[in-house]
Amino acid sequence: MDARTVSPSVPPVWSTIATHGVFPEAKHDEIARYNFLANLNKYLSTVVAPGNRIAYEKRVRPRFRAEHGRDFQNRDEVRKAMKQDPYYQMWSALRRTTMEMRQQNGRSITIRQAPELAEKAAKLNEGKETLVLNPSVKVPHYLTVMDNHCMPGSYHTELFEGDVSAAANYDTGLFVTTAGGLGRLSDGGGKAIAQWVLSQYPEFKPKRILDIGCGLGHNTLPLAQAFPDAEVIGIDVGAPMLRYGHARAQSLGVRNVKFIQADAAQTGFPDESFDWIQTTMFLHETSFLAIHRIMQEIYRMLKRNGLTLHIEQPQYTPDMDLFEQTMRDWDAFYNNEPFWGVMHDLDPAALMEQSGFDRKEFFQIGVRAVNDLEDFTKPRQQPEAEDYGRAAVWNVFGAWKR
């Protein structure tokens, strides 16, 4: 494929995003900057990124074979060789730059109105028993040593008491990073898994649902809306995320969700207390040790005949070629996601079996975000190229506890 022949669709404008009672207000130039970045992200993923395959096949791989008398044996060799190619350098630098620019703009929007946002959240949260913060919860070391995906302060940093700016920043930029691929409320992942469960297991009527690593709840609320008779609990270690997420839920009229500050590896919930336990793009942000502890904790908390599901990008299996593994692993080296490769190297079936699940109950599926934007509901004549990780398409693995 010649990258020059790809003609991507134009992303929806940022102003089509759905707002709520605690969503930051953006000025003209801030909106223009986000629109520019959304288009640049789309262009990089659909037009520029495919050129890396050409560089790999035409230059990088032949050069390596000539120098070493053999082909690549692992993705680390591919990554080191690709780093020397000017095309890959250009694409990688631009991709990193868009992430930094997105954070700069998001922080600019939220910091200048941080006190007002905190006040709005406080009013929406005041007197509600559905927000439980626990200052004694310690943020795990694997989260404090870096700023996840270039976000200053990551999810947990508070600039002042009651601060929600970290979550507000995250909320404003999801639309941009995915070029609108997650819908108007950036909740396409939660909607996709809720619809899949409803369609595949119509008899499944969970009474208690736990969403681990819920963040600002954008993938938690679709579960609560799809199962209105269930009690849905979202846990996270980041207090700013929980304050903002709870206020967001209140303003959107979703009342059957409780937000609790807790560590996923030691939640404090009783044994067998949930019918469904969910994570969405969370496990790759935990350490190798933590992911095993979390899965054991999930098994402990899950009721018999309960379901656990985990949305992530595809695992690195032997049948995935080394070039694709390298492209997917970019975030581990250049987007402050150091556990990305470690998590995606794991055998999820073995991970769950080691935690107590019966391997016979393990399954994997693929889902695509449910998007309520008109641009994404129109049928496409041909699929667009994507650069291994930016499209709203995921691998889901899970199991029933029998």
C-alpha positions, 0 to 999 in steps of 0.5 A: 500500500502506498501511504500517499493514496490513503484519503482519510475522513475528516474527524468531527469537530471538537464542539460536537462533544457532549458536555455536562455539569462539570465539563470545562469551558474552552475558548476559541483558540483552545477549540481550534488547537484541539481540532487541529490536533484531532486532524493531525492524529487522524492524518498520522494514523491513517496516512503517515503510519502505513509508510512505516511498513514500507520503510520496514520492508524496503529498507530496514529489514533488508539492511538487517538481513544483509548485516546479520545474515538472518531475519529479526528474532524479536521485536526489540531488534525490530524497534532498534533497527526502525529507530535508525530509519528517518521515516520512522523517526519522523512519524514517532516524533510527530506522534509524541509531539501530538501527545505533548501538545494535547496535554499542554492544551488540556492543562491550559483549559483546565488550570485556568478554571480549576477553582471553578471546576472544583466548586462545581464538582463539590456542589454536585457531590455535596451530601451524596453517599455515593462518593467515598474518598479515603485519604489513607489509600496509597497510590501504588508506586508504579503510578507515582513514578511517571506521568501516564501518557504524558499527562502531568501529574497523572491521574492522582495529583491534586493541586489543592484540596478538592481539585478535579483538574487532572480528570477534567484535562483527561475528559477534554482530550479523549475526543482529540486523541481518538479523533472522535472514535469514542463518541460524544461522551467518549464512552464507546468502550463501555457501551460496546461491552454493555451491548455485547453482554446484553446480546450474548447473555440476555438471561444474565441479570447482575445485581452488583457490578464492579468497574476497576480503575474506573477513572472519571467513569466514562466507561462505567456509566454505560454499564449502569445505564444498561443495567439500571437495576444493578448497583454499580461501583467504580473504584480508583486510587485517584481522588480527582478522578473520583470527585469529577467522575461522581459529579459527572454522573450526577449531572448526567442523571445516572444515580445507580453508581457509587465511586470509591477510592480503593486500590485494585490489589486490595479492595477491602470488599467481601468475598464473592460480593459481585456478579460482574467485575470489569476493567477497561484499558486499565491492566496495561497501566499496572505492574507485572506483580500488580496484575497478578494480585489484581486478578486474584482479587477479582477471583476472590470478589466474584460470585459463583456464576459471575462474569469478569471481562477485560478490555485491552489492545490485542495480546502479542501472540506468536502469530502476530508479526514482529513489525506489528508488535513493534508498532503496537509497543510504541506506547511502552517507550514513547508514551509513558506506558512502561508496562504496556509490553509486559502486559501484552506479552502475558497469556491471558488464559494462563493469567486467569487460570493461575488466579483460580479460574477454570481455563475451560471458562476462558474466552476472547472476543473483539469489540468496536466502540459504539459511536453516536456521532453521525460521521461514524454511523455512516457506512464506509466504502473502504476501511481506513488504515490505522496505526495499531492502537489508535482505532477504537477496536479492542480485544476482550478476554474474560471468564465465568467463575463456575 
